Amino acid sequence: MNLKQCDNFNYAADQYAVQYLYEKETTIQNQLKQALDETRLSNEIISAIAKSYCSIYRIDVHKDFFEEISNDSEIHKLTGNRGCAAEKLYQLCDTMVASEYRSLIRPFLDVSTLSARLKTEEYISTEYRMCDGSWHRMLFTVKKRDESGNVTHVLCTVRSISDSKRREENLNFAA
């Protein structure tokens, strides 16, 4: 093989390598675009669902730690973004829940007993009246369990149910 043939061979091999790398990179880029599109769709769905709640928190039950996922601005000013779950839940209870409901709600908020209370359940909930007279429902939903089935993480969601309560009272009054 002469020098010109070697150069042609090397040129062809280089072009083949470039083409191979280009096709591989294009495939990876398409996979990344598809993953990004799926993530955006999931985030849109989660954002739409979050609009139906006043507050959403992720709680690590073992560490007694919460992270705020979504919240309305009034409560957001009280909780901040993350911290001790029990402390903040009790603070919210003492500040926002009507006084006659606080003694009923505080045991429900006990993070140290959540794992045991959710041992055979996927969620637990309670309803209560706020200081402003509105009604809310709080729900602890299992997010994650360890290999033994013990709850390690929950989502805590709060939803306004004042309209439902009014309809219920109107039906009871009509009956």
BELZI-V344845 format. One record per helix or strand of 3 or more residues. SS is the DSSP state (H for helix, E for strand). FROM is the first residue (numbers start at 1). TO is the last residue. If there is no record, write none. Layout:
[[SS/FROM/TO] [SS/FROM/TO]]
//
This chain:
[[H/3/50] [E/55/60] [E/65/71] [H/73/79] [E/82/84] [H/85/96] [H/99/108] [H/111/117] [E/123/130] [E/135/145] [E/151/160] [H/162/174]]
//
